[in-house]
Structure formats: C-alpha cells, structure tokens
Amino acid sequence: MKLSEYFADKGITLCFIGLGGLLFAAAAGFAGVAGQLILFFALLYICIVLTWLLLSFFIIQRRIHRLDRVFQELPDKYLLGEILPAPKSSVERQYYRILKEVSRSAVATAEMAVRDKEAYCDYVESWIHEIKTPLTACSLILANDGDYKKLKTELKRADNLTESILYYARLRTAEKDTQIRKAHAADIISTAVKSQMELMIAARICVEIQGDFLLYTDCQAVGFMIKQLLINAAKYCPGCAIQITAEDGHIIVEDNGVGIPDYELHRVTERGFTGAAGRKLGGGTGMGLYIVRELCERLDVGLRIDSKVGAYTRITLSFGNITKL
C-alpha cells in the first residue's frame, strides 16, 4: 500500500479530525485563550495526529506484507482463508468470516473435483480392460470360423461399453444434452430391446413387453437405462425371462434370475460397485446402475430396486409427466 493510498482511505477521518481541531481553536479563541497557546496546542494536535497516522500506516503495511508473503508461498491459493491471521477490527472480522466460508466452499469443491477426476480415471482404466474382452473375442472369431452371429454379439458388447462411457462423460452436462419430448413408453422399450437382441439371444433370454402410456422425457436417456438393465440381466442371469411392463407412469423391468442379496441391495447404484456376482464373473465396471441412478435424478425419474435371492429382481422407473391412453 502506498502512503498516498493510505491517506486517501483516511480522507473522511482526517476531515473530521481537522474540523474538530478548527472548532476547538475557535472555541478557545472566543474563550480568550492566548493566540500563542492556541498555536502551541494546534501544533501538538497536528503532531499527535501525524504520529498516529504514520504508526498506523506502518502497522498496516507490515500486516499487508506478511499476508502477501503467505499468499505467494501458498501452493493452493484457495486455502488462504484457512490460514489468515486473526482479525483486529470488527470490519476485518466480517471479512474474515466471509473469506473463511468462501475458502471452505472452495476446498470442498476442489476435493470433489479431485475425487471425480480419480473416479473418472479409475472408470476409464476399468473400461479399457473391459472393452478388451469383446475386441479380443472379435479377433479370435475372425481368425477361426468367422461366425457372423458371434461377431455381431461381441461388437454389440463393445458398442454398449462405448455408449456407457459416453453417457458417463456427459453426466456433467446432462442439462445441455437433455431433449424432452412426448413419446410412447412402448416405443422406447421396443427400441431398447431390439438394440440388445443379439445379447438376449446369446444369453438365451426371452423378453416380453406389455402395456403403454404417453410420457414427456428424454427418450434416448430412458432407452439407455432400459438397455443397461437388459445388459445386466444378460451378464448376471443368462437363461432367465424378462417381463417389461409399462403402466400408470411406471416402467417395470423384472427378471426371474439369481436376484440380489439384501446386504448389497442398497449399494448396487454406487459408483464402481460390482457385488459378489460381479467379482465371481470377473470384469465389469460397476457403473451401469450408477449412471442409471444419475440420469434418473437429472430427469426427475423415480428409481426403485426390489429383489429376492433366487427368485427375482424388479426395477421400477416412475415418471411424473405422463398422459393416459
């Protein structure tokens, strides 16, 4: 801080100090005090004021230099609010409190960004390992009999994995990518099932669709959710039967497969969770149901998962904006 800037900041204070001095001198003159005595007190008054101003300037200058040194040495500038020196005045205390809150918010945001980055890197790494499987299978098929159906199935697995990582990458900008329009639930379901027909046939899964209703939603996102549920069924319970029902604003996807243990049921939508079945089969990113949950939250779609080991798994998507047929 320059001395001129300091005096400019003290301008109003100096005006009142000068006015007070003048009033005191005028009052002393009217009271008959000798002029020399008034001059002496005026000079003494000015010296006291100047001494106060200079001492105050040097103290503030020292504090600013100390604060600037701390700021320059700090590797992460957003942490400044955590190590600020104790405030001296009431105004400083207010700024101190505000900066503390800002710093804590910045720290929380930075930590979340670091966690998200680490999670994204982990997912990409596991995705790379996962996509090697269908690509290797394609190479083996082409090197041997070149079975068209097997090759198409493996390419569909690779396509599903690619679509999953694209949706995960777009979760942060879901609002920009969302396109809400009117659609038939049966059409969304049929399109999703047809896109996974190779996997369903390869896993010996039969799918039955019934019911319909009109809804306003992002058809691609809802179709992706249904595809993820079909992919999970093909992977974890081959040979099962899947019943997809659309009625009264609900899309219910139910299979008669192995089911999910109770102690895992509340965790299946966590990021990277694969569960006992996933560990047994090997591979898997554990991101499918996590992405489904995130999309449901962004589209204001209710998600409920019910299951019983050895009996069924039922996943219900509930929509608010619907029209009865």
N, C-alpha and C positions, 0 to 999 in steps of 0.2 A: 504494500500500500504506500502510495506517495503521500508526502506531507500535505500537498495541496488537496488531494482527495480526502484526507482526514479532516482538514479544516472545512471542506465543503460539506462533509457529513455532519459536522458540528455547527453548521451555519445557524440553524434556528436557536440552538442553545446559546451560542455566542451573542446573538441578537438580544435575547432576554437578559443575559448577563450584562451586556453593555447598557441596556435600558435601565436595569436595576441600579447600575453604577451612576448613571446620569440622574436618576430620581434621588438617589442618596446624596449626591453632590448638591442638587438643587435644594433639597430639604435642609442640608447643613448650611447652605448659603442663606436661606431665609431665617434660619435659627441664629444667625450672626456668628457662625464659626469663622475663624480667620481663614483668608484665602490660602495662605501657605500651608495651614494644617489640612485643608481640603485637598490641596495638591499632593501633599505627602501621602494621605490615605488613598488618593486615587492611584498614585504610582504603586503603592503597596498592593492595592487591589488588583492592578494590572499584572504585577509580578506573580501574585498568587495564582491568578487565572492562567497565565502563560506557563507557570511551573506545572500546574495541574494538567494542562493540555499536552505539554511535552512528555511528562511522565506517562500519561495515559496513552499517548501515541507510541512510545517505545514498548510499553507493556503489550499493546495490541499487535504491534509489529512483530514482536518476539513470538507471540502466540500464533500469528499467521505463518511465520517462517517454520515453526515447529509442525503445524498442521500440513503445510505444503511439503515438508520433508517426509512426513509419514505417508502422505498421499503418493508421492513419487516413488517411495520404496515399496509400496503395496503392490503385489503382483496382480491381484484381482481387485480392481477399483471399487466394485460394488460392495466390498466388505468394509469400506471406510466407516459406515455408520456403526459398525460393531466395535471400533477402536477409537472413536472420537474422544478427545479429552473432556473431562467433566465441565459442564456449562457454568458460567459465572453469574449471568443475569437472568431475569425472568424471560426476556425475549429469546436469549440463547437457549434456555430450557425448552421453549416451544419448538424452536428449530431442531434442537437435539432430539426431541421426541418424534418429530416428523421424519427426520433422517433415519432414526432407528427403525421406524415402521417401513420406510422405503427400502432400507438395507435388508431387513428381514424378508420382505417380499421378493427382492432381487435374488437373495440367497436361495429361497425356496424355488423360484423359477429356474435358476441356474442348476440346482440339484436335480430338478425334474427333467431339465433338458439333458443333463448328463445321463440320468437313468434311462430316458427314452432312447438316447443315442446308443448306449450299451445294449439295451434290449433289441434295438433295430439291428445292430451288428451281430448279436447272437442269433437273431432270426435269419438274417442273410446267410450266416455261416451254416446253420442247420438246414436252410433251404437248399443251399448248394449241394450239401451231402444228400439231401432227399431227392433232388432232381437228377442226380447221377444214376439212380436206380432205373427209372424209365428210359433214360438215354442209353445206358448200358444194355438194357433189355432190347432196345431197338437195334443196336449194333449186332447183338447176338442173333436176333431174328433174321436180320438181313444177311448175316454170314452163314446161316444154315438154310432153313427151308423157305424163308421169306413169307411166312404166313401173314396174309393181309389183315385178317381179323385181329390177331395178336398184336401186330404192329400198330393198328389203329387204336387198340386199347391202351397201349403204352404211350402213344402220342397224346391221347386224351388225358392220361395221368400227368404228363408234362405240362399240358395246356392248363389243367386245373391248378397245378402248383404255381404257374406263371400268373394266373389270374388272382390267386390268393395274395401273392407278394405285391401285386399292383394295387389291390384294394387296401392292403396294409399301409402301403406308401401314401395312399390318397386319404387315409383316415383324418389327417390334419386339415385337409382342405375339402372335407366331405360336403360342407355347405355350398362351396362353389360348384362341385360336381353333381350335386343333387338335382334331379329333374322330376318334379312331382307332376303326375298326370293321372287321368282317370283310366282304369283298366279292370278287366275281369280277373279275379283270383285264379280261376281255372286255366286261363291262358298263360299266366305267369308260371303256374305249376307245370303245365304240359310242356312248355318251352324248356324249363329246367330239367324235367325228366328226360326229354328227348336228347338233350345235350349230353346226358350221362348214360345213355342207353348202352354204349359199349361196356362201361364199367359194370352196369347192372347185369348184363348178360354174362360177363366174365365171372362175376361173383355169384351167379345163379340166384339173383334176387328178382322177385316179381313185385311190381308196383301197381297199386290200384288207386285211382283218383275218383273222388266223388264230391258233389256239391259245387257251389259257386256263389260269389257275391261281387258287387262293384266296390272298388276302393280307390282312394286317391293316395298314391305313394310313388316312390322311386322304383319302377318295375325292375330295372337292372339289379339294384341292390337287393331287393326281395328275392329275385331269381337266384342271385349269388348265395343268399342264405340257404335257400332250399337245396341248392347244389351241394353246399358244404355238408348238409345233413345226410344227403344221399351218399356222398363220398365217404363220410364216417361209417355209414352202415355197410358200404361195400368193403371197407377195410377191417372193421371190427366184428361184424357178424354176417359173413357170407352165407348164402343159402337161406336167409330169412325172408319174410314177407313184409312189405311196407304198405301201410294204408295212409293216404294223404286225403284229409277231409277239409273242405272249405265251407264254413257255415257261420252265420251270425257274427261276422267280423273276425273270425279265428281261422287260421290255417294250422291244422294239427297233423304232424308227421309222426307216425307211430310204427315201430317195428316189433317183432317178436323174437329179438335176438338175445344176446347174453345179458343185457342190462348193465347198469352202473351201480357199484356198491354205494351204500348210504354215506359212508365216510368220504367218498370222493364227489358226491353229487353237487355239493356247494362249491367245488373247486374247478369243475370242468370248463368254466368260462374264463379261468385265469390265464394270463399270458404265459405260454410255454408249458402249460400243464398237460401231460400225456397220460398219467394214471398207470395202473397196473397193466391194463390191456395194451397200452402203448409201449410200455417197457418190455412186455413179453414178445410183442411182434417185432419190436425194433424199429428204428427210423421214426418218422413223424416229427412235425414241428410243434405240435400242441397249440397252434394258432388259429385253427379253423373256427372253433366256437368262441374264441376271444374276439375275432373280427366280427362274427355274427352279433355278439353282445354289443360291441361298439356301434355297429350300424343300427341296431335296434334303438339304442339310446339317442342317436342322432336323428332318426326318423320317428321318434316317439312311438315305437312299436313295443308292446309288452312281450317279454320272453319268459317262459316258464318251462322247466325241465322236470319231468317225473320219471322215475324208473324203479324197477324191481329186478334184482339179480335173477337171471334165468327165466324171466317172463317177458318183460317189455321195456322199451324206452319211448317216452312220449314227449315231444317238444311242441309247444304251443306258441304261435305268433299271434298277438292280438292287435288289431287295427282299430283306431278310433274313427277315422273318416271313411265311412262305408255307406253304401246305398243298397237296400234290399231289392232283390229282383222280383 
